[in-house]
Amino acid sequence: MKIITKFCTIADIITIKKQLFFMSDTTLSAATANSSLQKRKILVTCALPYANGSIHLGHLLEHIQTDIWVRFQRMRGHEIYFVCADDAHGTPIMLKAQELGITPEEMINGVREEHMADFADFHISFDNYHSTHSEENKILANEIYNKLHAKGHIKTRTISQLYDPEKGMFLPDRFIKGTCPKCKSEDENGDSCDNCGATYSPTEVLNPRSVISGATPILKDSEHYFFDLPAFEGMLQKWIRSGALQEEMANKLSEWFDQGLRQWDISRDAPYFGFEIPNAPGKFFYVWLDAPIGYMGSFKNLCNKDSSIDFDSFWKEDSDAELYHFIGKDIIYFHSLFWPAVLEGAGYRKPTAVFAHGFVTVNGAKMSKSKGTFIKGRTYLDHLNPEYLRYYYAAKLTNRIDDLDLNLEDFAQRVNSDLVGKVVNIASRCASFIYKRFDGMLSTTIDDQALADEVMAAGDSIAAHYESREFSRGMREIMALADKVNEYIAIKEPWQLIKDDSKQQEVQDICSLGINMFRTLMIYLKPVLPVLAENTAAFLNDELTWEGHKTLLTGHKINKFKALLQRVDMDKVNAMTEASKDSLAPKDEKKKPKKAKPAKVVDNSAALADPVAVDPISEEIQFEDFAKIDLRIVKIINAEHVEKADKLLKLTLALGDEDGCETRQVFAGIKSAYQPEDLIGKHTVMVANLAPRKMRFGMSEGMVLAAGPGGKDLWILNPDDGAKAGMRVK
């Protein structure tokens, strides 16, 4: 049975007021004021990753931010579609494919498969992930161009560009190097100087050279096609101040109007990988013309696969749907000037809003290959749980355009403190009592209705934080509630009350409320942690819906609790950064044989003389903290060396002295002190309820206890005679 707490219409008014306060003018314009009262139609996109490289942690900031927002809207019951695609055109892709000796189509198909796998493993829940090199995109790009041409928005004129005479192609800015015309610094980019910060035309570069062939480029004339952007200046000035952009972005774009808008070159000459412009042989659409149309192309592909979705109702000029683009601040110019003008000129609707975010730094600095902080998504996944990153990003994201720093030590500490130490800790403290003492049945009574009401009522403000993309505020509020629930459990001390037969109902009530509060917090966290939420739902035997935050489970049976989340191991974080260094090191450097290291001599004399002085007593803990550890006597029935492991022995431990008893495999770092054959048959002590840990050599299913500073000075614990395997150490 469920107790349902209903909130009066005043709560809805409070929700709307909070949303009005936290949200940009954008969201208000179309939908938000009644977001909790009326079903909305929403289309959401992320910027398109370029199809010539791997997904890295910078890409993932945007895709995780967007996915959290989309999952929240789905939980609220809105009709929402989330699409993206690979940006698959341009000179760099053409040249990279040539370098690899394959066709551009083969290259972009392989990269797309890699991107899709990475996004799926980070739980990015696209409804469709497509490619700009698609039939849908080609048809839409041609249609939009033809409409713009028919309305007089396309102009042509002859321009002079730098041309590589050896490669036989015009050179994009990034493929030109030379001397800065301002400060005379050498080996600078074709359009900007890293030394003095100046920007200039490639034709102004002194001593230019082609990055592709090394040849000296020449000036060559070519007819180009231009989109008449200045014709839309009035509309754009009004649109960027309509609330469609964050204020800081609108202010930045105003500088372009001060300088005067210019016609936009939308053509490139062959050879080029892209779509040929209609009725213009040898001329191709510049990648930034067909890339944003890729949003439409991906959605069109989804509509073709699902006939229940109407493409026009989202894209026609008078559409009542909401359209949101999540992008990085570096591409705001294309999305907030060119793109809305192209849509306006072609007779389509403009975005409801363009949400920009900042860049990712790691440990306070730009991502670095040499430091191992330029981390690919797959390298992260090889070492760490993707939900750690999802939570950390959520805990730091705001609706502003500030850069986000991924401090790796803070990352580990925050995940361990918030998710493991606060949220999951509530369930682990309460679940065993309910399952073992009360057959998994939650109480029918509420021990502290005021606490329950406070946690459930927070759903309105947390929803407002999600809606306004103020995720960090939402995470802070959730963790503050988790602190209150943990404090409630600590004060009640169910582990003490359980010893008194007359207090059994009180224990059931306390732990049932704890489980319910854990459930409510996980409902709030579900957009951020979908897999943890799914495992929580299985444990609770319940579906976690947003409306469920207003209810309590009573007289409800839960399943046996299993460890839901492991702590972040800094060893794995360090291994990830090391792997990032290795994967980006030059090939010839990787092949260099490593020099043999001299044997390390460990001086443990000080530790043996005064061990407490060298290794001080840890911080004081409470009895309930110690009571969580299940120590057992075990018998070592086998021990063996681990190939290529300097410190480990592989132990097989029996939790009983009889044949057929439960055994555990444990990897112990005691190789320097013991020979395997000397351990077989001994009894020792192990931590039996430690979550299994996957290691390079296999799964370690516990931990044996040993004392000593290390090296040869290490001794496993031996119980006194008479203790038997399987006995609990108390």
PyMOL commands that set and color helices and strands:
alter all, ss='L'
color gray80, all
select helices_A, chain A and resi 9-22+25-30+32-34+57-75+91-100+104-121+135-150+173-175+202-204+229-240+247-259+287-305+311-315+329-346+377-381+386-396+408-437+449-457+459-467+471-492+494-497+501-525+530-540+546-550+570-584+587-590+605-609+611-614+623-627+676-679
alter helices_A, ss='H'
color red, helices_A
select strands_A, chain A and resi 2-4+41-46+79-86+128-131+154-164+169-170+176-179+188-189+206-210+218-227+264-265+267-269+283-285+322-328+353-357+360-362+365-366+404-406+551-553+631-641+649-654+663-668+683-687+693-695+698-700+703-704+706-710+713-716+728-729
alter strands_A, ss='S'
color yellow, strands_A
deselect
rebuild
show_as cartoon
